[in-house]
Amino acid sequence: MKHKLLKDVSKKKTSGSNGILVEKSTRSKSKAKLKGAFSLVELNNDTFESIGPHMLKRYQRKDLSGRSKESDTVLQQDTVVNGKQNRGQETVHEGNPKSCEHEYGSYCLWSTEHREVMKDAIVKRLKDQLFIARAHYPSIAKIKQRERFTRELKQSIQEHERMLSDTITDADLPTVFAKKLEKMEHTIERAKSCEVGCSNVERKLRQLLDITEDEAYFHTRQSAILYHLGVQTMPKTHHCLNMRLTLEYFKSRSIRTDQQNRQKLESPAFQHYVIFSRNVLAVSTTINSTVLNCQDSGSIVFHLFTDAQNFYAMKHWFERNSYSEATVHVTNIEDHLKLPKHAEMQQLLPSEEFRVTIRNYSEPSLRQMKTEYISVFGHSHFLLPDLLPGLNRVVVLDDDLIVQKDLSSLWNLNMDGKVIGAVQFCGVKLGQLRSYISEHSFNSDACVWLSGLNVIELEKWRDLHVTSLYDQSLQKLQKESLLSKRLKALPVSMLAFQDLIYPLEDSWVQSGLGHDYGISKDHIEKAATLHYNGVMKPWLDLGIHNYKSYWRKYMTTGEIFMRECNIH
């Protein structure tokens, strides 16, 4: 399968009405040549590392692609790093929601579902009149002996501008709008009767059209940026909860129970679950759902790994709240990241998520498109053999997953000597990511596997030195930029478990609840677990409303700090 670099699309910078530069583009000829009887797979990592002041300049995309006989693959990453974000340019097609989805991801899905029906037919008619009048005015002003009509036309334009300045819908219009509309209609008829050059009017109309398109493009980008900030940043209410719990931890004199549970933590006789998280509310909901649906909560031990910033909040939360007879042990993973052999893993990185867009070029329309989210292990997951040296089989859960059925049968699963049990997603094959994989020998037909619910054999992991192989792959990326490293995290994580994956049945996990509006109620209720992979998490206001009830069912209630922080 041969791959090549896709040439950059051409860029055009225009200035919006507010003076801010807006970048637009057209597709390059080389990209147009790609259209044929094959599909295009595009990959994005929707992760915002930091928030800088220049929002528009950050929202750019950088395109790379590879080509084969069957499919084309483009890996992309929408990642803000130190206030900057590289993103390639693509013209937005307002009438094509799938093209919008390709440009802005899940924002288009969300905006379509929450679009309000605007009653603005009269407002649109007034704006059309204003555009036509503006187009004729420069030509009319040059005609001698038309000074009086020029003043009347200018006055009508100014009246329309004042009337529309604070108007969005027809209900916002003043009571005199009908007279002004009729007056402008007569004024435009008079303007059309004047002998003016059609080319001048056409040129002015084109300028007005370009300005309007630029403004629409700017506002669409701005809305998309605000949406992504909303789904990628911690809500103020959650930050309040963390701060209150941290403060209370140091004020309280509660008895620490770590020593009492030490035997449980190291005994393979118990069912051990592992969760990496920085979200108190999310991880507590995952744990609660697991306990409420198990047969024997006393046999369950949760190993919760978080960072130093959230450690004391997590610690105090699970001291205040008990989950039947289950044991929850909170660990600050940064104590382990300080070790020299883990220098590459400088921070807690829970599961990474990539947005995969699959476009079918057998049709000329961009509407033949499907979007999925792939979640894979982050750096921290590869510390598991060192974090839990005395254990063998563990089940790793993501904090955006809830459990609906008993998972105890996973400990009786025969994995045929494999290291990891995972649900597979065969919509994307490793061969389609070839241009981003430095390894030369791998199975091109292997399916992508998903995190969320994974069964791990740690002894087999240690015997095969999986973490060492992963570290070596990271070392090869030392000279890469941070953006490129994060982008290549998917194939590196995938190849670390090449030929070591035991495929779990699809019934174990129903994924997509964080981005797919079309999942049926029947499929949701039959699944053993629900994975809210995607950016529209159930604890966010921007989450998909129809799926929130399944998550809220297991959310802790009656906690005083939640009420004080306005978490309902």
ChimeraX attribute file (.defattr): number of C-alpha atoms within 10 A of each C-alpha:
attribute: neighborCount
match mode: 1-to-1
recipient: residues
	/A:1	14
	/A:2	11
	/A:3	17
	/A:4	13
	/A:5	12
	/A:6	16
	/A:7	14
	/A:8	16
	/A:9	20
	/A:10	14
	/A:11	16
	/A:12	12
	/A:13	12
	/A:14	16
	/A:15	14
	/A:16	20
	/A:17	12
	/A:18	8
	/A:19	8
	/A:20	13
	/A:21	16
	/A:22	17
	/A:23	21
	/A:24	18
	/A:25	16
	/A:26	13
	/A:27	15
	/A:28	15
	/A:29	11
	/A:30	12
	/A:31	13
	/A:32	9
	/A:33	8
	/A:34	16
	/A:35	16
	/A:36	15
	/A:37	13
	/A:38	17
	/A:39	24
	/A:40	22
	/A:41	24
	/A:42	25
	/A:43	26
	/A:44	22
	/A:45	24
	/A:46	23
	/A:47	21
	/A:48	19
	/A:49	15
	/A:50	14
	/A:51	15
	/A:52	14
	/A:53	9
	/A:54	10
	/A:55	16
	/A:56	17
	/A:57	17
	/A:58	20
	/A:59	22
	/A:60	20
	/A:61	18
	/A:62	15
	/A:63	21
	/A:64	20
	/A:65	23
	/A:66	22
	/A:67	23
	/A:68	16
	/A:69	11
	/A:70	12
	/A:71	21
	/A:72	26
	/A:73	28
	/A:74	23
	/A:75	25
	/A:76	26
	/A:77	26
	/A:78	26
	/A:79	27
	/A:80	22
	/A:81	17
	/A:82	11
	/A:83	16
	/A:84	21
	/A:85	24
	/A:86	19
	/A:87	20
	/A:88	20
	/A:89	22
	/A:90	23
	/A:91	16
	/A:92	22
	/A:93	14
	/A:94	13
	/A:95	8
	/A:96	12
	/A:97	17
	/A:98	24
	/A:99	22
	/A:100	21
	/A:101	20
	/A:102	21
	/A:103	22
	/A:104	22
	/A:105	23
	/A:106	25
	/A:107	24
	/A:108	20
	/A:109	17
	/A:110	18
	/A:111	13
	/A:112	11
	/A:113	11
	/A:114	9
	/A:115	8
	/A:116	8
	/A:117	6
	/A:118	9
	/A:119	12
	/A:120	16
	/A:121	11
	/A:122	16
	/A:123	20
	/A:124	15
	/A:125	11
	/A:126	21
	/A:127	15
	/A:128	12
	/A:129	19
	/A:130	21
	/A:131	15
	/A:132	18
	/A:133	25
	/A:134	19
	/A:135	20
	/A:136	23
	/A:137	20
	/A:138	15
	/A:139	19
	/A:140	22
	/A:141	17
	/A:142	12
	/A:143	13
	/A:144	7
	/A:145	9
	/A:146	13
	/A:147	13
	/A:148	10
	/A:149	16
	/A:150	19
	/A:151	13
	/A:152	14
	/A:153	23
	/A:154	16
	/A:155	13
	/A:156	19
	/A:157	21
	/A:158	13
	/A:159	15
	/A:160	19
	/A:161	15
	/A:162	10
	/A:163	18
	/A:164	19
	/A:165	9
	/A:166	10
	/A:167	15
	/A:168	14
	/A:169	15
	/A:170	15
	/A:171	12
	/A:172	13
	/A:173	17
	/A:174	11
	/A:175	9
	/A:176	9
	/A:177	16
	/A:178	13
	/A:179	10
	/A:180	16
	/A:181	18
	/A:182	11
	/A:183	12
	/A:184	23
	/A:185	15
	/A:186	12
	/A:187	18
	/A:188	20
	/A:189	11
	/A:190	12
	/A:191	20
	/A:192	15
	/A:193	8
	/A:194	13
	/A:195	10
	/A:196	16
	/A:197	11
	/A:198	12
	/A:199	9
	/A:200	14
	/A:201	20
	/A:202	13
	/A:203	12
	/A:204	20
	/A:205	18
	/A:206	13
	/A:207	13
	/A:208	16
	/A:209	13
	/A:210	14
	/A:211	16
	/A:212	14
	/A:213	14
	/A:214	21
	/A:215	18
	/A:216	15
	/A:217	20
	/A:218	22
	/A:219	13
	/A:220	18
	/A:221	19
	/A:222	15
	/A:223	15
	/A:224	20
	/A:225	17
	/A:226	14
	/A:227	18
	/A:228	21
	/A:229	14
	/A:230	16
	/A:231	22
	/A:232	18
	/A:233	14
	/A:234	12
	/A:235	13
	/A:236	12
	/A:237	16
	/A:238	19
	/A:239	13
	/A:240	17
	/A:241	22
	/A:242	26
	/A:243	18
	/A:244	17
	/A:245	21
	/A:246	20
	/A:247	13
	/A:248	16
	/A:249	19
	/A:250	12
	/A:251	9
	/A:252	9
	/A:253	8
	/A:254	11
	/A:255	7
	/A:256	10
	/A:257	10
	/A:258	13
	/A:259	9
	/A:260	9
	/A:261	13
	/A:262	11
	/A:263	10
	/A:264	17
	/A:265	24
	/A:266	15
	/A:267	14
	/A:268	14
	/A:269	11
	/A:270	17
	/A:271	23
	/A:272	23
	/A:273	20
	/A:274	22
	/A:275	22
	/A:276	25
	/A:277	24
	/A:278	23
	/A:279	18
	/A:280	22
	/A:281	20
	/A:282	21
	/A:283	23
	/A:284	22
	/A:285	22
	/A:286	22
	/A:287	24
	/A:288	20
	/A:289	23
	/A:290	25
	/A:291	23
	/A:292	17
	/A:293	16
	/A:294	17
	/A:295	13
	/A:296	15
	/A:297	17
	/A:298	15
	/A:299	16
	/A:300	22
	/A:301	23
	/A:302	21
	/A:303	20
	/A:304	22
	/A:305	25
	/A:306	27
	/A:307	20
	/A:308	16
	/A:309	14
	/A:310	19
	/A:311	22
	/A:312	22
	/A:313	24
	/A:314	29
	/A:315	22
	/A:316	22
	/A:317	22
	/A:318	16
	/A:319	16
	/A:320	11
	/A:321	11
	/A:322	12
	/A:323	17
	/A:324	12
	/A:325	13
	/A:326	18
	/A:327	20
	/A:328	23
	/A:329	19
	/A:330	19
	/A:331	20
	/A:332	19
	/A:333	20
	/A:334	19
	/A:335	10
	/A:336	17
	/A:337	19
	/A:338	13
	/A:339	11
	/A:340	9
	/A:341	11
	/A:342	15
	/A:343	11
	/A:344	13
	/A:345	21
	/A:346	14
	/A:347	16
	/A:348	21
	/A:349	17
	/A:350	21
	/A:351	23
	/A:352	20
	/A:353	24
	/A:354	26
	/A:355	25
	/A:356	25
	/A:357	25
	/A:358	23
	/A:359	25
	/A:360	22
	/A:361	20
	/A:362	12
	/A:363	14
	/A:364	11
	/A:365	13
	/A:366	16
	/A:367	15
	/A:368	15
	/A:369	19
	/A:370	15
	/A:371	21
	/A:372	21
	/A:373	25
	/A:374	27
	/A:375	23
	/A:376	22
	/A:377	23
	/A:378	21
	/A:379	23
	/A:380	23
	/A:381	21
	/A:382	20
	/A:383	16
	/A:384	18
	/A:385	20
	/A:386	12
	/A:387	16
	/A:388	15
	/A:389	12
	/A:390	13
	/A:391	19
	/A:392	17
	/A:393	20
	/A:394	25
	/A:395	22
	/A:396	24
	/A:397	26
	/A:398	24
	/A:399	25
	/A:400	23
	/A:401	27
	/A:402	29
	/A:403	28
	/A:404	23
	/A:405	18
	/A:406	17
	/A:407	18
	/A:408	16
	/A:409	7
	/A:410	18
	/A:411	14
	/A:412	7
	/A:413	11
	/A:414	10
	/A:415	18
	/A:416	9
	/A:417	11
	/A:418	18
	/A:419	25
	/A:420	25
	/A:421	26
	/A:422	23
	/A:423	24
	/A:424	20
	/A:425	17
	/A:426	12
	/A:427	12
	/A:428	22
	/A:429	17
	/A:430	20
	/A:431	19
	/A:432	27
	/A:433	24
	/A:434	22
	/A:435	19
	/A:436	23
	/A:437	19
	/A:438	13
	/A:439	11
	/A:440	7
	/A:441	8
	/A:442	14
	/A:443	13
	/A:444	13
	/A:445	12
	/A:446	18
	/A:447	18
	/A:448	21
	/A:449	25
	/A:450	23
	/A:451	24
	/A:452	28
	/A:453	22
	/A:454	23
	/A:455	24
	/A:456	23
	/A:457	19
	/A:458	22
	/A:459	16
	/A:460	18
	/A:461	20
	/A:462	17
	/A:463	9
	/A:464	13
	/A:465	13
	/A:466	20
	/A:467	20
	/A:468	14
	/A:469	15
	/A:470	18
	/A:471	19
	/A:472	11
	/A:473	19
	/A:474	19
	/A:475	12
	/A:476	11
	/A:477	17
	/A:478	11
	/A:479	9
	/A:480	13
	/A:481	10
	/A:482	13
	/A:483	17
	/A:484	15
	/A:485	16
	/A:486	18
	/A:487	22
	/A:488	22
	/A:489	23
	/A:490	26
	/A:491	18
	/A:492	24
	/A:493	21
	/A:494	19
	/A:495	22
	/A:496	18
	/A:497	18
	/A:498	13
	/A:499	13
	/A:500	19
	/A:501	21
	/A:502	21
	/A:503	17
	/A:504	20
	/A:505	11
	/A:506	14
	/A:507	13
	/A:508	20
	/A:509	25
	/A:510	22
	/A:511	26
	/A:512	20
	/A:513	26
	/A:514	23
	/A:515	25
	/A:516	19
	/A:517	15
	/A:518	8
	/A:519	15
	/A:520	8
	/A:521	10
	/A:522	8
	/A:523	11
	/A:524	20
	/A:525	13
	/A:526	15
	/A:527	18
	/A:528	18
	/A:529	25
	/A:530	27
	/A:531	24
	/A:532	28
	/A:533	29
	/A:534	24
	/A:535	25
	/A:536	25
	/A:537	23
	/A:538	23
	/A:539	20
	/A:540	18
	/A:541	13
	/A:542	17
	/A:543	20
	/A:544	22
	/A:545	12
	/A:546	12
	/A:547	19
	/A:548	18
	/A:549	12
	/A:550	16
	/A:551	21
	/A:552	15
	/A:553	13
	/A:554	19
	/A:555	19
	/A:556	15
	/A:557	12
	/A:558	8
	/A:559	12
	/A:560	11
	/A:561	17
	/A:562	18
	/A:563	13
	/A:564	13
	/A:565	17
	/A:566	13
	/A:567	17
	/A:568	13
